[in-house]
Every structure is written in structure tokens, then in C-alpha cells.
């Protein structure tokens, strides 16, 4: 439970415009859900206009296959789930259509919800940045303050991953739209480096707030014994190098197949990739000749501690150029599990700084260096254990759910002028 706000606190009406929401188990959805439910615990009325759940498998969740808009109340949050286009193969163009479909379907329900419960603050979650079309319109119609929360810098990430070409017409339009979107009352992001990028882009520093994703430091605990997943997955090797989460292009996850190939001689090591995403099939095909790598389904969130406890080391690949555009949400729980992390990030980037002292950091795309890092940690158990202890301490110091959400709620009240 979160602590109540101190003193007498007026209730706010909060409208959240965000594509992703529970029961999506990974990515942005759990954090938007946690934020909404926390605001309810603080005594505020919260309405969330979301898409029907589809992520990370890119297929409609079984509970959301009824036609039309789904309305309900979930843990105190009024949810309005709209139908969206879900591409089976999410290419660049199809992703844009996917996001546009949410914008088109969300506008009318969002306006109707705002008329019924006039919001004090409209919170837009990016991705999808296109959702600002809905959020800004609703905020203007109702006089609400507008808060933009950036989980990923979508435009820059699209350039970094090759989905957009810099200098082209579409690229210039995308950058112009991003600048327009930044004209919000407040803008938050999830790391100091991402906040600094906002300031560098021209956003006034007093409008920028750091609002981190949090770790489940209560439910995810360092595992002293053997993870039950060893038996369930049939793993007999002494060590496991684990990647768990979304399998998509911005992760740079292809490197893991190359690393597994370089370490075939290590008979004491199994690579486990547990997750879903657009690149999963391609990755499975690329690893078809390897017997030291296993692909498992995304596991239930309530068993995340057991899964993370399977790792001897956690693997956190990231594409070059993306380390200050996103801060992988999976990192928080990796640290909470008390296991050493091997991350690919250039020196000085936000990801490198978050992982410093909690494992080894190598340059993106260097499979040989990652293989050497894994071997080093497997063969130096005392150093590995020290990294694990530091990782857990880092999670407790920087990623506490109670502290992060408490600061956010206080900033939200200041933004709305409610005390």
C-alpha cells in the first residue's frame, strides 16, 4: 500500500490517454497501470482510455475479443478499452497505422469521459506520441493541465533503428510533430539523461520532471536456493545467461545468438531467452543449429521473481544509439533480483551509468566482448556475487515504487494546482 498524502488533500480527476495497459505483462502497460492504481490509492478519480491488450505477442488478448468498446472498473480505475488495428508483422508503416487506429478510436470516448468527469489533468503516455492528438484536444476542450510522460523517444528511436530516414520528408514531419507534442504543461521521462534530452530540445527545465519506472522490490527478492524453473525448463547446466522480456528491434537482441555460438564450448552454460515479440521467430530460426540456447514463453508476472532467480547473469542488449532514447524497463527488476547484469551500452550513457557497479558494460554490437564478459563472471563467482549485492542495493535506493509514485503524485498535484 502507498502512504496517504500528508495533510488535507483535495481529490483530482485524472484522465489517462495511453495505448498500453494491463493485462499486458511487460513493457509500458504495467507501469501505466501501476500509476493509475496508485493515484486511486491516493484518493483521486482516474479514468484510463486504452487500447485492447495485445502486447507483446501482437495479438488480441483472449479477454478483449468482444467487439466494440469495453468499459469496466479495475482496481478502482475506470477503464475504457477501444478496438485497435494489430498488425501480425509490425513493420514501420504498420506500426504507424496501429498507433493511428488508437488515436481515431480513443478520441470520442476520451471526450465523453472528460465531459462526465471534468479532468484536472490529462496524462498522455508515449509511446504512442500520436496520442497527444487526443490528449491535447481533450485538455483544450476542458481546460485541464496536460502532462506528457515519455517512456521512449519514439522519433529518435525510429531513426536509430532505421524505421525512419533522417532528412526525408516523413522524418522532418515526425520531428515537427515531436516539437509540437512537447508543448505540454509538464513533461516527464524515466531517466536523468532522457530528461536532459528534453531540455536540450528546448523544453524549459522547470517543466521537466523525472518519473522513473520502479522495481517490484517487495515481490522480487534475491533467490538463495534453486529456481523452480530449472526443473520446469529441463536445464541441467550449472549456469544460465538469461534474457527476459520483449523481443523487438530496438533491443539489439540478435547479438545473443552470436554470443551463444561463440560459447558453444562452455558445457556448463545455457542461454535462456524468455519472451515474446516481433523478432522472436527470426531469432529462433537464427539459433536453429545451436544446442546451448533455449527459447521459452513469457512467464506470468506473479512468477517473475522465480524466473529472474534462474539467472547466473542477466543479459541486457541494446542497440547502439538507443541507450539515451529508452531505459529498458526490464532493468529495474533485473537489479532487484540481486544478479549481475551484462549490458551493452556506450560509456557515459544513461544505461551505462544505471548499470555501473552492478555488472559489466560492453559496447553495443560486440558479440566477442559480451562472450568474454559472460566467461569472466562465470569464472569469478566472488566478483559476480558482489555485483549482485550492489544490484539489489541499487534497486532499493533508486527504484522504490513507494518513493517514486509518492514524488509523482505530489508533482501532479502541483501541476494541477491542487493541494
C-alpha positions as CSV (number, residue, x, y, z in Angstrom):
1,X,0.0,0.0,0.0
2,X,1.1,3.6,-0.7
3,X,1.1,6.1,2.1
4,X,-1.7,8.7,2.0
5,X,-0.8,12.2,1.1
6,X,0.1,14.3,4.1
7,X,-2.4,16.8,5.5
8,X,-5.7,17.7,3.7
9,X,-5.5,16.7,0.0
10,X,-8.2,17.6,-2.5
11,X,-9.2,14.9,-4.9
12,X,-8.1,15.2,-8.5
13,X,-9.9,13.9,-11.6
14,X,-7.2,12.4,-13.8
15,X,-7.7,11.2,-17.4
16,X,-5.0,8.9,-18.8
17,X,-4.6,8.6,-22.6
18,X,-2.3,5.6,-23.1
19,X,-2.4,2.7,-25.6
20,X,-0.9,0.0,-23.3
21,X,-2.4,-1.2,-20.1
22,X,-2.9,-4.4,-18.0
23,X,-3.2,-7.3,-18.5
24,X,-0.2,-6.7,-20.8
25,X,2.6,-8.3,-18.7
26,X,5.7,-6.4,-19.9
27,X,6.7,-3.1,-21.5
28,X,4.8,0.2,-20.7
29,X,1.5,-1.4,-19.8
30,X,2.4,-2.5,-16.2
31,X,3.7,1.0,-15.4
32,X,0.7,2.9,-16.7
33,X,-1.5,0.5,-14.8
34,X,0.6,0.9,-11.6
35,X,0.5,4.7,-11.9
36,X,-3.3,4.7,-12.4
37,X,-3.9,2.4,-9.5
38,X,-1.6,4.3,-7.2
39,X,-3.5,7.6,-7.9
40,X,-6.7,5.8,-6.9
41,X,-5.0,4.7,-3.7
42,X,-4.1,8.4,-3.1
43,X,-7.8,9.2,-3.3
44,X,-8.1,10.5,-6.8
45,X,-10.6,9.6,-9.5
46,X,-8.9,8.0,-12.5
47,X,-10.2,7.2,-16.0
48,X,-7.9,5.4,-18.4
49,X,-8.7,5.3,-22.1
50,X,-6.5,2.5,-23.5
51,X,-6.3,0.1,-26.4
52,X,-7.4,-3.5,-26.0
53,X,-4.5,-5.6,-24.7
54,X,-2.2,-7.1,-27.4
55,X,1.4,-6.7,-26.3
56,X,4.0,-8.3,-26.6
57,X,2.6,-11.1,-28.8
58,X,0.9,-8.6,-31.1
59,X,-2.4,-10.5,-30.9
60,X,-5.6,-9.6,-29.1
61,X,-5.8,-10.7,-25.5
62,X,-8.4,-13.5,-25.1
63,X,-10.5,-11.4,-22.7
64,X,-10.7,-8.5,-25.1
65,X,-12.1,-10.2,-28.2
66,X,-15.6,-9.0,-27.7
67,X,-16.5,-6.3,-30.4
68,X,-16.7,-2.7,-29.6
69,X,-15.5,-0.6,-26.7
70,X,-15.0,-2.4,-23.4
71,X,-15.8,-0.5,-20.2
72,X,-15.2,-1.5,-16.6
73,X,-13.6,-0.8,-13.3
74,X,-10.3,-2.4,-12.5
75,X,-8.8,-1.9,-9.0
76,X,-10.6,1.4,-8.7
77,X,-9.7,2.7,-12.2
78,X,-12.4,3.3,-14.7
79,X,-11.1,1.7,-17.9
80,X,-12.3,2.3,-21.4
81,X,-10.7,0.0,-23.9
82,X,-11.0,0.8,-27.6
83,X,-10.6,-1.5,-30.6
84,X,-7.3,-1.1,-32.4
85,X,-5.6,-2.4,-35.5
86,X,-3.0,-5.0,-34.5
87,X,-0.6,-6.0,-37.3
88,X,0.6,-9.6,-37.3
89,X,4.0,-8.3,-38.6
90,X,4.6,-4.8,-37.2
91,X,6.7,-3.1,-39.8
92,X,7.3,0.7,-39.7
93,X,4.3,1.6,-41.8
94,X,2.0,-0.9,-40.0
95,X,3.1,0.5,-36.6
96,X,2.1,4.0,-37.6
97,X,-1.3,2.6,-38.7
98,X,-1.5,0.8,-35.4
99,X,-1.0,4.0,-33.5
100,X,-3.3,6.0,-35.7
101,X,-6.0,3.4,-35.1
102,X,-5.8,4.0,-31.4
103,X,-6.0,7.8,-31.9
104,X,-9.1,7.6,-34.1
105,X,-10.9,5.2,-31.8
106,X,-9.9,6.9,-28.5
107,X,-10.9,10.5,-29.3
108,X,-14.7,10.2,-28.9
109,X,-14.6,8.0,-25.7
110,X,-12.0,10.4,-24.2
111,X,-14.1,13.4,-24.9
112,X,-17.2,11.8,-23.4
113,X,-15.3,10.7,-20.3
114,X,-13.9,14.3,-19.9
115,X,-17.4,15.8,-20.2
116,X,-18.7,13.5,-17.5
117,X,-15.8,14.0,-15.1
118,X,-14.0,17.2,-16.0
119,X,-10.3,16.3,-15.5
120,X,-7.9,18.4,-13.6
121,X,-5.0,16.8,-15.5
122,X,-4.8,14.8,-18.8
123,X,-1.8,12.4,-18.8
124,X,-0.6,11.2,-22.2
125,X,1.7,8.2,-22.3
126,X,4.3,8.0,-25.1
127,X,4.6,5.7,-26.9
128,X,2.3,6.4,-28.6
129,X,3.3,10.1,-29.1
130,X,0.4,10.3,-31.6
131,X,-1.8,10.0,-28.6
132,X,-1.0,13.7,-28.0
133,X,-3.6,14.4,-30.7
134,X,-6.3,13.1,-28.4
135,X,-4.8,14.4,-25.1
136,X,-4.2,17.9,-26.3
137,X,-7.7,18.2,-27.8
138,X,-9.4,17.0,-24.7
139,X,-7.2,19.2,-22.4
140,X,-8.1,22.3,-24.5
141,X,-11.8,21.5,-24.6
142,X,-11.9,21.0,-20.8
143,X,-9.2,23.5,-19.6
144,X,-7.2,20.7,-18.0
145,X,-3.5,20.7,-17.5
146,X,-1.6,18.5,-19.9
147,X,1.1,16.1,-18.7
148,X,3.2,14.1,-21.3
149,X,5.1,11.1,-19.9
150,X,7.8,9.8,-22.2
151,X,8.8,6.2,-21.9
152,X,10.6,6.1,-25.2
153,X,11.8,8.9,-27.6
154,X,9.9,7.3,-30.5
155,X,11.1,9.6,-33.2
156,X,14.8,9.3,-32.4
157,X,14.4,5.6,-31.8
158,X,12.9,5.2,-35.3
159,X,15.9,6.9,-36.8
160,X,18.3,4.8,-34.7
161,X,16.6,1.6,-35.7
162,X,16.3,2.5,-39.4
163,X,12.5,2.8,-39.4
164,X,12.8,6.5,-40.5
165,X,15.4,8.1,-42.7
166,X,16.9,11.4,-41.3
167,X,16.4,14.3,-43.7
168,X,13.5,12.9,-45.5
169,X,10.0,14.4,-45.7
170,X,8.5,11.9,-43.2
171,X,11.4,12.4,-40.9
172,X,11.0,16.2,-40.9
173,X,7.3,15.9,-40.3
174,X,8.0,13.5,-37.4
175,X,10.4,15.9,-35.7
176,X,8.0,18.8,-36.2
177,X,5.2,16.7,-34.6
178,X,7.5,15.8,-31.7
179,X,8.3,19.5,-31.0
180,X,4.5,20.3,-31.1
181,X,3.9,17.4,-28.6
182,X,6.4,18.9,-26.2
183,X,4.3,21.9,-25.6
184,X,2.7,20.4,-22.5
185,X,2.2,21.8,-19.0
186,X,4.6,19.2,-17.7
187,X,6.8,16.6,-19.4
188,X,8.3,13.7,-17.5
189,X,10.6,10.9,-18.5
190,X,12.2,7.9,-16.9
191,X,15.9,8.8,-16.5
192,X,18.1,11.8,-16.0
193,X,19.6,11.5,-19.5
194,X,16.2,11.4,-21.1
195,X,15.1,14.5,-19.1
196,X,18.3,16.3,-20.2
197,X,17.5,15.4,-23.8
198,X,14.1,17.2,-23.3
199,X,15.9,20.3,-22.0
200,X,18.4,20.2,-24.9
201,X,15.4,20.0,-27.3
202,X,14.2,23.4,-26.0
203,X,11.8,22.4,-23.2
204,X,12.1,24.7,-20.2
205,X,13.8,22.9,-17.3
206,X,11.0,23.9,-14.8
207,X,8.6,21.9,-17.0
208,X,10.6,18.7,-16.9
209,X,10.1,16.0,-14.2
210,X,12.0,12.8,-13.7
211,X,9.4,10.0,-13.2
212,X,11.2,6.6,-13.1
213,X,9.8,3.2,-13.7
214,X,10.0,1.2,-10.5
215,X,11.1,-2.2,-9.4
216,X,8.9,-4.7,-7.6
217,X,11.4,-4.8,-4.8
218,X,9.0,-6.5,-2.4
219,X,7.8,-9.3,-4.7
220,X,11.1,-9.7,-6.4
221,X,13.8,-10.9,-4.0
222,X,17.3,-12.4,-4.5
223,X,16.9,-16.2,-4.6
224,X,19.1,-18.1,-2.3
225,X,18.0,-21.6,-3.5
226,X,17.3,-23.2,-6.8
227,X,14.7,-21.6,-9.1
228,X,11.8,-24.0,-9.8
229,X,12.2,-23.0,-13.5
230,X,15.4,-25.2,-13.7
231,X,13.3,-28.3,-13.5
232,X,10.4,-26.9,-15.5
233,X,12.7,-25.9,-18.4
234,X,14.8,-29.0,-18.0
235,X,18.0,-27.1,-17.5
236,X,20.9,-29.2,-16.3
237,X,23.9,-26.9,-16.8
238,X,25.4,-25.1,-13.8
239,X,25.0,-21.6,-15.2
240,X,22.2,-19.7,-17.0
241,X,22.6,-16.5,-19.0
242,X,19.1,-15.0,-19.1
243,X,17.2,-12.5,-21.2
244,X,13.6,-12.0,-20.3
245,X,11.3,-9.5,-21.9
246,X,10.2,-8.1,-25.3
247,X,12.0,-9.4,-28.4
248,X,12.0,-6.4,-30.7
249,X,14.3,-4.5,-33.0
250,X,15.4,-1.7,-30.5
251,X,16.7,-4.3,-28.1
252,X,19.6,-5.3,-30.4
253,X,18.8,-8.8,-29.2
254,X,20.3,-10.5,-32.3
255,X,23.7,-10.4,-30.7
256,X,22.7,-13.1,-28.2
257,X,22.6,-15.8,-30.9
258,X,26.2,-14.8,-32.0
259,X,27.3,-14.9,-28.3
260,X,25.8,-18.3,-27.8
261,X,27.6,-19.6,-30.9
262,X,30.9,-18.2,-29.5
263,X,30.3,-20.1,-26.2
264,X,29.2,-23.5,-27.5
265,X,32.3,-25.0,-25.9
266,X,31.0,-24.0,-22.4
267,X,29.2,-27.1,-21.4
268,X,28.3,-25.6,-18.1
269,X,26.2,-22.8,-19.7
270,X,22.7,-22.5,-21.1
271,X,21.3,-19.3,-22.7
272,X,17.6,-18.8,-22.0
273,X,15.5,-16.2,-23.9
274,X,12.1,-15.9,-22.3
275,X,9.7,-13.5,-24.1
276,X,7.6,-12.6,-27.0
277,X,7.8,-10.0,-29.7
278,X,8.1,-9.3,-33.4
279,X,11.6,-10.7,-33.8
280,X,11.1,-13.9,-31.9
281,X,10.6,-16.2,-34.9
282,X,13.6,-14.8,-36.7
283,X,15.7,-15.2,-33.6
284,X,14.6,-18.8,-33.2
285,X,15.4,-19.5,-36.8
286,X,18.9,-18.0,-36.5
287,X,19.6,-20.2,-33.5
288,X,18.4,-23.4,-35.1
289,X,21.8,-25.0,-35.2
290,X,22.6,-24.3,-31.5
291,X,22.0,-26.6,-28.6
292,X,23.0,-24.2,-25.9
293,X,20.2,-21.7,-26.3
294,X,16.5,-22.2,-25.3
295,X,13.5,-20.1,-26.1
296,X,10.7,-20.0,-23.6
297,X,7.4,-18.2,-23.4
298,X,6.9,-15.1,-21.4
299,X,6.1,-16.2,-17.9
300,X,3.4,-15.0,-15.6
301,X,4.2,-11.8,-13.8
302,X,3.5,-13.3,-10.4
303,X,6.3,-15.7,-11.1
304,X,8.8,-13.1,-12.2
305,X,11.0,-13.5,-9.1
306,X,11.4,-17.2,-9.8
307,X,12.3,-16.5,-13.4
308,X,14.8,-13.8,-12.6
309,X,16.3,-16.1,-9.9
310,X,17.1,-18.6,-12.6
311,X,19.9,-16.3,-13.9
312,X,23.5,-16.7,-13.1
313,X,23.9,-13.4,-15.1
314,X,21.3,-11.2,-16.7
315,X,21.8,-10.1,-20.3
316,X,20.7,-6.6,-21.4
317,X,21.5,-5.9,-25.0
318,X,20.7,-2.5,-26.5
319,X,21.3,-1.1,-30.0
320,X,24.0,1.5,-30.5
321,X,22.5,5.0,-30.3
322,X,19.4,3.9,-28.3
323,X,20.8,4.0,-24.7
324,X,19.6,7.5,-24.0
325,X,16.4,7.2,-26.0
326,X,14.9,4.5,-23.8
327,X,15.8,3.0,-20.4
328,X,14.7,-0.7,-20.6
329,X,12.0,-1.3,-18.0
330,X,13.3,-4.8,-17.5
331,X,16.5,-3.4,-15.9
332,X,14.7,-2.4,-12.7
333,X,13.6,-6.0,-11.9
334,X,16.9,-7.5,-13.0
335,X,18.6,-5.3,-10.4
336,X,16.0,-6.2,-7.8
337,X,16.7,-9.9,-8.3
338,X,20.3,-9.5,-7.0
339,X,22.1,-10.9,-10.0
340,X,24.9,-9.4,-12.0
341,X,24.0,-7.7,-15.3
342,X,25.9,-7.6,-18.6
343,X,24.7,-4.7,-20.6
344,X,25.6,-3.3,-24.0
345,X,25.9,0.5,-23.7
346,X,28.4,3.1,-24.7
347,X,30.4,4.8,-21.9
348,X,28.7,7.8,-20.4
349,X,25.2,6.9,-21.5
350,X,22.3,6.7,-19.1
351,X,22.1,2.9,-19.3
352,X,25.8,2.5,-18.6
353,X,25.5,4.7,-15.6
354,X,22.5,2.8,-14.2
355,X,24.4,-0.5,-14.5
356,X,27.7,0.8,-13.3
357,X,29.0,-1.3,-10.4
358,X,26.2,-3.9,-10.9
359,X,27.9,-5.9,-13.6
360,X,29.9,-5.5,-16.8
361,X,29.3,-3.0,-19.6
362,X,30.4,-3.5,-23.1
363,X,30.0,-1.6,-26.4
364,X,26.8,-2.4,-28.4
365,X,27.1,-5.0,-31.2
366,X,30.4,-6.6,-29.9
367,X,29.5,-10.2,-29.5
368,X,33.1,-11.3,-28.7
369,X,33.2,-8.8,-25.8
370,X,29.9,-10.0,-24.4
371,X,31.1,-13.6,-24.6
372,X,34.2,-12.6,-22.8
373,X,32.2,-10.8,-20.1
374,X,30.0,-13.8,-19.5
375,X,33.0,-16.1,-19.2
376,X,34.7,-13.7,-16.8
377,X,31.7,-13.6,-14.5
378,X,31.1,-17.3,-14.6
379,X,34.7,-17.9,-13.6
380,X,34.8,-15.3,-10.9
381,X,32.0,-16.1,-8.5
382,X,33.1,-13.7,-5.8
383,X,33.1,-10.7,-8.1
384,X,29.7,-11.9,-9.5
385,X,28.3,-12.1,-6.0
386,X,29.5,-8.5,-5.2
387,X,27.8,-7.2,-8.4
388,X,24.6,-9.0,-7.4
389,X,24.6,-7.4,-3.9
390,X,25.3,-4.0,-5.5
391,X,22.4,-4.5,-7.9
392,X,19.9,-5.2,-5.2
393,X,21.1,-2.2,-3.2
394,X,20.8,0.0,-6.4
395,X,17.2,-1.2,-6.8
396,X,16.3,-0.4,-3.2
397,X,18.0,3.1,-3.4
398,X,16.8,4.3,-6.8
399,X,13.8,2.2,-7.9
400,X,11.4,2.1,-4.8
401,X,7.8,2.0,-6.0
402,X,6.5,3.9,-2.9
403,X,9.1,6.7,-3.2
404,X,8.8,7.1,-7.0
405,X,5.0,7.2,-7.0
406,X,4.8,9.4,-4.0
407,X,7.0,12.0,-5.7
408,X,5.0,11.7,-8.9
409,X,1.6,12.3,-7.1
410,X,3.0,15.3,-5.4
411,X,4.2,16.8,-8.7
412,X,0.9,16.0,-10.3
413,X,-1.0,17.9,-7.6
414,X,1.4,20.9,-8.0
415,X,0.8,20.8,-11.8
416,X,-3.0,20.8,-11.3
417,X,-2.9,23.5,-8.6
418,X,-4.4,21.1,-6.1
419,X,-3.0,20.9,-2.6
